[in-house]
Amino acid sequence: MFTVDGFEFETEEEAKRAQKEKAGIRYIKENTDMNDPDIVYKLYMRLNKPDTFSTPVGFAFLVELQEFLHTIPYIKNEDIRPIHIEKNAKPAGKKAKKEAESYKKKFHVALFFVIVLLTAIVSMFAITYISGHSPYVTDYENEIIDKYESWQQELEEREKALDEREAQTEWTK
């Protein structure tokens, strides 16, 4: 068992949280005029929120502030909010673990999509590289023109060759 400020805790983690709250309370007491009811009231209203304190040490401090405010005649008891304690209050460590698990799942999903998209991009570049020189849309016209020019040149050469043969055969007759 671990003891902090007169309270016994079962785990070291809870005791450490209580130590943190105790240090925070000490800081507040040292830096705040605890004799000024208006300041104490504002402080009480600010600290009396869910998740501000989670150990009996913090709740005892809130009770101390509440008792002080009840002694001030011009502050109505109805204006002093009751201290809210969650029924199934989970220690901050468990909440942090749950949040970490949530972020971990989101990270894994995001990582999966990043890998899939990166694979798609790399495969597109690979396909482009492997396909070699394939004419782009603007090059199609030039390639077709070049192809027809080469055919025309080939046909002209054949015609010339035929004309020469015919001329030779006419001379031989």
C-alpha positions as CSV (number, residue, x, y, z in Angstrom):
1,M,0.0,0.0,0.0
2,F,1.1,3.5,-0.8
3,T,0.2,6.5,1.4
4,V,-0.1,10.1,0.2
5,D,-1.4,12.9,2.4
6,G,-3.2,10.5,4.8
7,F,-4.8,8.4,2.0
8,E,-3.9,4.9,1.2
9,F,-3.6,3.8,-2.4
10,E,-3.5,0.2,-3.8
11,T,-1.3,0.9,-6.8
12,E,1.8,3.0,-7.2
13,E,0.3,4.7,-10.3
14,E,-2.6,6.0,-8.2
15,A,-0.2,7.2,-5.5
16,K,1.8,9.0,-8.1
17,R,-1.3,10.8,-9.4
18,A,-2.1,11.8,-5.9
19,Q,1.4,13.1,-5.4
20,K,1.0,15.2,-8.6
21,E,-2.3,16.6,-7.4
22,K,-0.8,17.3,-4.0
23,A,2.0,19.2,-5.6
24,G,-0.5,21.2,-7.8
25,I,-2.5,22.0,-4.7
26,R,0.6,23.2,-2.8
27,Y,1.4,25.5,-5.8
28,I,-2.1,26.9,-5.8
29,K,-2.0,27.6,-2.1
30,E,1.4,29.3,-2.3
31,N,0.4,31.5,-5.3
32,T,-3.2,32.4,-4.4
33,D,-4.6,34.7,-1.7
34,M,-6.7,32.0,0.0
35,N,-8.2,34.6,2.4
36,D,-10.0,36.5,-0.4
37,P,-13.5,34.9,-0.8
38,D,-13.9,36.1,-4.4
39,I,-10.6,34.5,-5.5
40,V,-11.4,31.3,-3.7
41,Y,-14.9,31.2,-5.3
42,K,-13.4,31.6,-8.8
43,L,-10.8,29.0,-8.0
44,Y,-13.4,26.6,-6.7
45,M,-15.6,27.0,-9.8
46,R,-12.6,26.6,-12.1
47,L,-11.3,23.4,-10.3
48,N,-14.7,21.8,-9.7
49,K,-15.0,20.3,-13.2
50,P,-14.9,16.6,-14.2
51,D,-11.4,15.3,-14.8
52,T,-9.7,18.1,-12.8
53,F,-9.1,15.9,-9.8
54,S,-9.2,12.1,-9.8
55,T,-7.9,11.2,-6.4
56,P,-9.2,11.7,-2.8
57,V,-6.3,14.2,-2.3
58,G,-7.8,16.5,-4.9
59,F,-11.4,16.0,-3.7
60,A,-10.3,16.8,-0.1
61,F,-8.9,20.1,-1.4
62,L,-12.2,20.9,-3.1
63,V,-14.1,20.1,0.1
64,E,-11.8,22.4,2.0
65,L,-12.6,25.2,-0.5
66,Q,-16.3,24.4,-0.4
67,E,-16.3,24.6,3.5
68,F,-14.5,27.9,3.4
69,L,-17.1,29.3,0.9
70,H,-20.0,28.1,3.1
71,T,-18.7,30.3,5.9
72,I,-18.8,33.5,3.7
73,P,-22.2,35.2,4.3
74,Y,-22.5,37.0,1.0
75,I,-22.0,33.9,-1.1
76,K,-25.2,31.9,-1.3
77,N,-25.0,28.2,-0.8
78,E,-27.0,27.7,-4.0
79,D,-24.2,29.4,-6.0
80,I,-21.6,26.8,-4.7
81,R,-21.8,23.9,-7.0
82,P,-21.6,20.4,-5.5
83,I,-18.5,18.5,-6.2
84,H,-18.9,16.1,-9.1
85,I,-17.5,12.6,-8.7
86,E,-17.9,10.2,-11.5
87,K,-19.5,6.9,-10.5
88,N,-17.2,4.7,-12.5
89,A,-14.3,7.1,-12.6
90,K,-11.5,5.5,-14.6
91,P,-8.0,6.4,-13.6
92,A,-6.2,8.8,-16.0
93,G,-3.8,6.0,-16.9
94,K,-6.6,3.9,-18.3
95,K,-8.0,6.8,-20.3
96,A,-4.6,7.6,-21.7
97,K,-4.2,3.9,-22.7
98,K,-7.6,3.9,-24.4
99,E,-6.8,7.1,-26.3
100,A,-3.5,5.7,-27.3
101,E,-5.2,2.5,-28.6
102,S,-7.6,4.7,-30.6
103,Y,-4.8,6.7,-32.1
104,K,-2.9,3.5,-32.8
105,K,-5.8,2.0,-34.8
106,K,-6.2,5.3,-36.7
107,F,-2.5,5.3,-37.4
108,H,-2.6,1.7,-38.7
109,V,-5.5,2.5,-41.0
110,A,-3.7,5.6,-42.4
111,L,-0.5,3.7,-42.8
112,F,-2.4,1.0,-44.8
113,F,-3.8,3.6,-47.2
114,V,-0.5,5.3,-47.6
115,I,1.2,2.0,-48.5
116,V,-1.6,1.2,-51.0
117,L,-1.4,4.6,-52.7
118,L,2.4,4.5,-52.7
119,T,2.3,1.1,-54.3
120,A,-0.1,2.4,-57.0
121,I,2.1,5.4,-57.7
122,V,5.3,3.2,-58.0
123,S,3.5,0.7,-60.2
124,M,2.4,3.5,-62.6
125,F,6.0,4.7,-62.9
126,A,7.2,1.2,-63.4
127,I,4.6,0.6,-66.2
128,T,5.6,3.8,-67.9
129,Y,9.3,2.9,-67.7
130,I,8.8,-0.7,-68.9
131,S,6.6,0.3,-71.8
132,G,9.6,2.0,-73.4
133,H,9.1,4.9,-75.8
134,S,5.5,5.1,-76.5
135,P,4.4,8.2,-78.4
136,Y,2.5,10.7,-76.6
137,V,-0.7,12.2,-78.0
138,T,1.2,15.1,-79.5
139,D,3.8,12.8,-81.1
140,Y,1.2,10.6,-82.8
141,E,0.7,13.0,-85.7
142,N,4.4,13.3,-86.3
143,E,4.9,9.5,-86.2
144,I,2.1,8.9,-88.6
145,I,3.4,11.5,-91.0
146,D,6.9,10.0,-90.8
147,K,5.5,6.5,-91.4
148,Y,3.7,7.7,-94.6
149,E,6.7,9.6,-95.8
150,S,8.8,6.5,-95.5
151,W,6.2,4.4,-97.4
152,Q,6.0,7.1,-100.1
153,Q,9.8,7.2,-100.4
154,E,9.8,3.4,-100.6
155,L,7.1,3.4,-103.3
156,E,9.0,6.0,-105.3
157,E,12.2,3.9,-105.1
158,R,10.3,0.9,-106.4
159,E,8.7,2.9,-109.2
160,K,12.1,4.1,-110.2
161,A,13.4,0.6,-110.1
162,L,10.5,-0.6,-112.2
163,D,10.9,2.3,-114.7
164,E,14.6,1.4,-115.0
165,R,13.7,-2.3,-115.7
166,E,11.2,-1.3,-118.2
167,A,13.6,1.0,-119.9
168,Q,16.2,-1.8,-120.0
169,T,13.8,-4.3,-121.4
170,E,12.7,-1.9,-124.1
171,W,16.3,-1.3,-125.1
172,T,16.9,-5.0,-125.3
173,K,14.0,-5.5,-127.7
